């Protein structure tokens, strides 16, 4: 009986030690380790951030120009424009949505010609 109690206590202690020795998740995964200040959707690399403005159609056109000029991969440019499009769509800014869609299509056509 005493052996069973000691064995059970030993298992509980081992489980607690295993739980406390977990490594932090890799940076950029968006997961927050216990006891850490990192949060989901934090900007872990602010140098890489592309700021977008789409309050007015003029702001949206400026953002499109900026996205076309930056030296990022094609997929990242499409991703930035998609974020702008989706946010504008939710806000009811239909003209900005059209600008973003047109810019995405232009990028796709340009990319198709470059890869062909």
Secondary structure by P-SEA (a helix, b strand, c coil): caaaaaaaaaaaaaaaaaaaacccccccccccccccccccccccccccbbbbbcccaaaaaaaaaaaaaccccaaaaaaaaaaaaaaaaaacaaaaaaaaaaaaaaaaaaaaaaac
